[in-house]
Amino acid sequence: MNKSEGLDTKTLLFFFIPLGCSASLVTLSHIIINSTLVRADNSEFIIACYAIAMSLFGITERLGVLLRQTCSSLVRDTYSFKLMSRFTFYIIVSLTLVACAVAFTPVGDFIFATVYGANDRMVEYIKNIYQVLIFVTIFSALRCLNQGIIIYNRQTKWLTIGMGIRLAAMYLLSLLFIYTGHITGKTGAIIFLVGMIIECLVSYIEGRSLVRKMPETHEEQIPSKRTIFKFYSPLMLSSVIIVMIGPAINVFLGKTADIELAIASYALALSVAQLFLSFFSYMHQIVINFYDDHESEVKKFSFIIGFIPFILLTLFCFTPFGAFFLEHVMGVGGRLLDASLQVLKLFILMALIFPFVDYFNGLLMIHKQTKVTIYSQSANLIMTLIVLVIAVKFASHWNGMIGALAQSMGILAELIVVSSIVHVKERGKMKFLRIKGLGRVGGNR
């Protein structure tokens, strides 16, 4: 499609909805896990341990997920895909070595006991969970490599299909664990791993089919792995910064009045909030694939759908449906139910901001200015830490609400920084084009 043909809303929806559905299903898969763990004996302890393991796992897994954006932005032919595949291999090996050091050496004891403040009983439990999550990282990275190809070729329906199959398998396995009554923190990790393997397999089959149809060379061919690293490394650094937020929040929640209730309620509320937000976590892909040729249409579409998660989460929190869903779908009850609802209300601000942050990050990617994310996400982390320190000192009885407040204020800081920088760069680009246009006019004279 070229610019003269225009871009209708239907085309954008057919591209975006499968991406959004697949992302929402990812979040739903975590809700399945939490709904399984909440039925265990001593569920607050188990969910807290699983949440801590997942927060650290998020650091390594996020670096694998970045392969999706990198691949969809750079790979245009079979030669560049080979370079990308080799680059992916190096990333997987590196992430696996780091994860093994955490899971099988005293490094993990230090991190979980000293940094997170977990007691000896929790540390051993968390390490057992993390050992399973190592394999999840490997299959997640392979999945994202192939999903980058799928997204570039606009076959986004396959992301939804893969997630649908993954979700069905996870749900059936969850029912099996609930039926047998043998539920531990490791149960959640096993359910997660089985689902990831299935999704990886579906993405691999479709991705390889599309690669075979790609040309051997392309006019936008990347010359070497160095080009990939130049694009990927700022995203990697900024991701290391941003994924520190989860562990930081859990560390500070460990200093609240009721550690297990704080971490468990925050984890449950975050999984529900992500169910609403995840659908809009691919806004950057709309920008990457359509913005250059259809700027006004993309801006209008993004602005309209950007407010949807805010509206939905607000209705969820302030109508009886929210309590009904938590109690009867997720199986949450008692004081954990009340605490989770209170935490969710503070996530409403994040629901308002998140889609627009992702939109601006997409603009940075098409301008190959990924290094800017280092500054914007540093602002996020700094603001989050400031709020955590103040809230824990003066309102430790807020428990899980402290985490939601800190995360919401952090993403607000990120939006202010990234939108300001993009605005300056876009204005500079327009000024350059105007000057260039005047120069051509003068030369023709």
PyMOL commands that set and color helices and strands:
alter all, ss='L'
color gray80, all
select helices_A, chain A and resi 3-5+9-37+43-74+78-104+106-115+120-152+157-180+185-211+225-243+245-253+259-280+283-290+295-305+308-318+320-329+334-346+348-366+372-394+396-398+400-444
alter helices_A, ss='H'
color red, helices_A
deselect
rebuild
show_as cartoon
